[in-house]
Amino acid sequence: MPDKMENFDERIPEIVLNSGYKMPVVGLGGASHPMPLVEQLESIFVDAMENGYRHFDTAACYGSEEALGKAVAKALEIGVINSRDELFITSKLWCTEAHHDLVLPALNQTLGKLGLEYLDLYLIHWPVRVKHGASTFNFAKDEILPFDIHGTWKAMEECSKLGLTKSIGLSNFTCEKISKLLENATIPPAVNQVEMNVGWQQRKLVPFCKEKGIRICAWSPLGAYGSFWGTNAVMENSILQEIAASKSMTVAQVALKWIYQQGASLIVKSFNKERMKQNIQIFDWELTEEEMDRILQIPQSRGFGGDMFIHPTGPYKSVEELWDGDI
Ligand SMILES: NC(=O)c1ccc[n+]([C@@H]2O[C@H](COP(=O)([O-])OP(=O)(O)OC[C@H]3O[C@@H](n4cnc5c(N)ncnc54)[C@H](OP(=O)(O)O)[C@@H]3O)[C@@H](O)[C@H]2O)c1
């Protein structure tokens, strides 16, 4: 049986969300292309738990829910964890299910795949609605429908009230869309999961969400280095390389630490044992003010524009409209 205390030094700090529930500040990403086979992925997730990860990020559209569920069962069986409550599991509502009456069935399907009674966090994956039954990624542009922000959120609130998810939140929402949602919300979103890294620092959204009590959780914190949707803007940045060398840290560690020092949480994906260990060794050292100032000089651009949701006759006619000008 693995020694549960062997990674005690790498315990990941937790923060308290506005829902009152705790969330570990670093989670393991569950998106990959290609995706490993279910058995391989199950063992990757168990490795992560053995190495101290307790927060896992998946989504209905990733194809990793089933493996994550199997990993939870395995970790309980072999004693890596004592109870499912020790974990923080996030999943997301895909655009084809972002219709008021389809949210609860979608969450139930996700829970079924995971083999869990509840999620810790359920997110609206995008402020986008696609015709029900359309292909997950290859939907026709005319299948993109106007997003029903209030109806979708109301259904998310109902899921929360049913106890099927402890917290509810958003992903890829701008300040403007959050403001609109808050006009009618009875439960405020706990989290907004967005692209954030040294190359896209979210300088508008971070202070806005902080003021509203919504925790930012960064996706692609390493710029999705090596993924088809990624860039080298983080991992090959010379400022980061210099800071990393001077501190005997890796570029990845500096990039992740910068996010943490912004007061945000992060989801980092590595399916490699050594790199997943490295990515959580960021809590017993600091970036200095001078180093933070240097990182502020890095040129800014969004990595993922969301082109798949843009159409001249659709609800978002340009990338600017999707992001309300914040590009
Ligand atoms: N809400 C959304 O719309 C959304 C969008 C995108 C992603 N996400 C979530 O956020 C997670 C993380 O984002 P991401 O996967 O896009 O990108 P990421 O975590 O920034 O980067 C992952 C890439 O970096 C590599 N990597 C990881 N650690 C490394 C290290 N220490 N040194 C060198 N390379 C390293 C990984 O390869 P190895 O695996 O080989 O280490 C992988 O190719 C996703 O998995 C997903 O759960 C959410």
The ligand as an SDF file (V2000), in Angstrom:
LIG
                    3D

 48 52  0  0  0  0  0  0  0  0999 V2000
  -12.4050   25.2400  -19.3620 N   0  0  0  0  0  0  0  0  0  0  0  0
  -11.8270   25.1730  -20.5330 C   0  0  0  0  0  0  0  0  0  0  0  0
  -12.3520   25.6510  -21.5440 O   0  0  0  0  0  0  0  0  0  0  0  0
  -10.5050   24.5130  -20.6490 C   0  0  0  0  0  0  0  0  0  0  0  0
   -9.7480   24.6390  -21.8220 C   0  0  0  0  0  0  0  0  0  0  0  0
   -8.5060   24.0140  -21.8840 C   0  0  0  0  0  0  0  0  0  0  0  0
   -8.0440   23.2830  -20.7980 C   0  0  0  0  0  0  0  0  0  0  0  0
   -8.8270   23.1500  -19.6770 N   0  0  0  0  0  0  0  0  0  0  0  0
   -8.3710   22.3400  -18.5200 C   0  0  0  0  0  0  0  0  0  0  0  0
   -7.1170   22.8380  -18.0860 O   0  0  0  0  0  0  0  0  0  0  0  0
   -6.1770   21.7690  -18.1080 C   0  0  0  0  0  0  0  0  0  0  0  0
   -4.7880   22.3080  -18.3300 C   0  0  0  0  0  0  0  0  0  0  0  0
   -4.6950   23.0370  -19.5200 O   0  0  0  0  0  0  0  0  0  0  0  0
   -4.0090   22.4700  -20.8400 P   0  0  0  0  0  0  0  0  0  0  0  0
   -4.0090   20.9950  -20.8090 O   0  0  0  0  0  0  0  0  0  0  0  0
   -4.6630   23.1700  -21.9750 O   0  0  0  0  0  0  0  0  0  0  0  0
   -2.5320   23.0240  -20.7850 O   0  0  0  0  0  0  0  0  0  0  0  0
   -1.3000   23.1290  -19.7630 P   0  0  0  0  0  0  0  0  0  0  0  0
   -1.5960   22.4670  -18.4770 O   0  0  0  0  0  0  0  0  0  0  0  0
   -0.8770   24.5450  -19.7970 O   0  0  0  0  0  0  0  0  0  0  0  0
   -0.1830   22.3280  -20.5620 O   0  0  0  0  0  0  0  0  0  0  0  0
   -0.2080   20.9450  -20.7230 C   0  0  0  0  0  0  0  0  0  0  0  0
    0.9760   20.5610  -21.5970 C   0  0  0  0  0  0  0  0  0  0  0  0
    2.2030   20.9080  -20.9380 O   0  0  0  0  0  0  0  0  0  0  0  0
    3.0150   19.7530  -20.7540 C   0  0  0  0  0  0  0  0  0  0  0  0
    3.6290   19.8840  -19.4330 N   0  0  0  0  0  0  0  0  0  0  0  0
    3.0320   19.7490  -18.2210 C   0  0  0  0  0  0  0  0  0  0  0  0
    3.8980   19.9640  -17.2160 N   0  0  0  0  0  0  0  0  0  0  0  0
    5.0790   20.2390  -17.7930 C   0  0  0  0  0  0  0  0  0  0  0  0
    6.3660   20.5420  -17.2800 C   0  0  0  0  0  0  0  0  0  0  0  0
    6.5940   20.6270  -15.9600 N   0  0  0  0  0  0  0  0  0  0  0  0
    7.3750   20.7590  -18.1700 N   0  0  0  0  0  0  0  0  0  0  0  0
    7.1540   20.6700  -19.5070 C   0  0  0  0  0  0  0  0  0  0  0  0
    5.9540   20.4040  -20.0680 N   0  0  0  0  0  0  0  0  0  0  0  0
    4.9200   20.1740  -19.2110 C   0  0  0  0  0  0  0  0  0  0  0  0
    2.0680   18.5790  -20.8470 C   0  0  0  0  0  0  0  0  0  0  0  0
    2.7250   17.4380  -21.3400 O   0  0  0  0  0  0  0  0  0  0  0  0
    2.8700   16.0740  -20.4510 P   0  0  0  0  0  0  0  0  0  0  0  0
    1.4930   15.5920  -20.1380 O   0  0  0  0  0  0  0  0  0  0  0  0
    3.6110   15.1870  -21.3770 O   0  0  0  0  0  0  0  0  0  0  0  0
    3.6740   16.4540  -19.2380 O   0  0  0  0  0  0  0  0  0  0  0  0
    1.0260   19.0800  -21.8490 C   0  0  0  0  0  0  0  0  0  0  0  0
    1.4790   18.9000  -23.1880 O   0  0  0  0  0  0  0  0  0  0  0  0
   -6.7180   20.8240  -19.1820 C   0  0  0  0  0  0  0  0  0  0  0  0
   -6.1390   19.5360  -19.1210 O   0  0  0  0  0  0  0  0  0  0  0  0
   -8.1840   20.8660  -18.8630 C   0  0  0  0  0  0  0  0  0  0  0  0
   -8.4750   20.0520  -17.7370 O   0  0  0  0  0  0  0  0  0  0  0  0
  -10.0220   23.7610  -19.5860 C   0  0  0  0  0  0  0  0  0  0  0  0
  1  2  1  0
  2  3  2  0
  2  4  1  0
  4  5  1  0
  4 48  2  0
  5  6  2  0
  6  7  1  0
  7  8  2  0
  8  9  1  0
  8 48  1  0
  9 10  1  0
  9 46  1  0
 10 11  1  0
 11 12  1  0
 11 44  1  0
 12 13  1  0
 13 14  1  0
 14 15  2  0
 14 16  1  0
 14 17  1  0
 17 18  1  0
 18 19  2  0
 18 20  1  0
 18 21  1  0
 21 22  1  0
 22 23  1  0
 23 24  1  0
 23 42  1  0
 24 25  1  0
 25 26  1  0
 25 36  1  0
 26 27  1  0
 26 35  1  0
 27 28  2  0
 28 29  1  0
 29 30  1  0
 29 35  2  0
 30 31  1  0
 30 32  2  0
 32 33  1  0
 33 34  2  0
 34 35  1  0
 36 37  1  0
 36 42  1  0
 37 38  1  0
 38 39  2  0
 38 40  1  0
 38 41  1  0
 42 43  1  0
 44 45  1  0
 44 46  1  0
 46 47  1  0
M  CHG  2   8   1  16  -1
M  END
$$$$
